[in-house]
Amino acid sequence: IDGGGITFASGGRYQVGGTVGQPDAHDLQPAGRYTQSGGFWFPCAIASNGDADASGCVNDQDLLIVLLNFGQTGVLIADINCDGIVNDQDLLIVLLNFGQGC
């Protein structure tokens, strides 16, 4: 059983978090538009400023990650806003924060 760190909850556009004890790590069956993942935190679970590669800097590498995965689904590292698809909204987040942390 693992223990750890991130805990959050929201209202509006739904958000749940947690981390207490994790007996295993796996994805649960999707139900309609919603998917629940169990286990270790995955990149999309943590709000991002566009730093897709977690380098501490929003730069050309992050821009490339989004552009090379544009239109794809299921690419968590490039889905900056966690809406299920890499699109212009993800690109805009990277562009608006370009140079941040550098």
N, C-alpha and C positions, 0 to 999 in steps of 0.2 A: 504494500500500500504506500502510495506516494503522497506527500503533503506539499503544500506550496502556497503561492502567492497571490495571483490576481483575483480580485473580487469586485464585481460591479453589478448593477441592475439598473434598468431604465423604465420609462413608460413609453410615450410616443411611438416610435418606430420599432419597438421591441428590442430588447437586449437583455441577455442574462449572462451571468458569469459564474464564477465559483472556483473553488479548489479547496477541497477539504482532505479527503482521502480518495485516491484513485486506484481501485483494485485492478483495473486493466485499461488499456487504451485502444479504442476502436471507433469506427463510424457506425452510427445507428441507422436503421432503415429510414430513407426520406419519406415524408408523408406530404404529398402535394407539393406546394411551393417551399415548404420548410424542411430543413435538414438539421439534425442534432448530432454533434460529434462528442464523443466521450473520450476522456483521457487527457493527454498532454495538450497544452495550448498550441494552436496552429497560427500561422502568421495573420490570417484574416481576423482572428478574434481580438486582436489588439489594434486600436485606432492608429492610423498611420497618417503622417504628413506628406507622404509620397516617397519615403525612403524604403523602396521595395527590397533592396538587398541588405538592409539593416547595417549599413556602413557608418551611419552617423551623419551622413551628408546626402542631401538631395542633389543629384548630379546627372551627368550624361548616361551613366550606367543604369540608373533608375528609369530614365526616359527610354532607353533601349529596351529594357525589360517590358515596359508597357507597350511600346510600339511593336515589338516582335510577337507579342501575344494578343494584339488587338483583335477583338471579335471573338476570342476564345472564352469558353466557360470552364470552370473547375481549375483555373490556374491561380491559386490563392496568392502567390507572391506578387502577381501583377494586378490583381483585383483590389486596388487600393481602398475603395470605399465599400467593399464586401457586399456588392449587390448581385453577385453571381456571374457577371460578365465583364470582361475587360473592354472598356469603351471610352468615349470622349470624356466622360466624367472623371475617370481615373487619370487620363492624360492631363486634364485641367488641374487636378490636385498637384501632380508632379510639377507642371509648369508654373503654377502660382507659388510654389515653395522652392523653386529651383535656386540652388546656392545656399539654402538654409543648413546650418550646422557645419558648413565648410570653413 
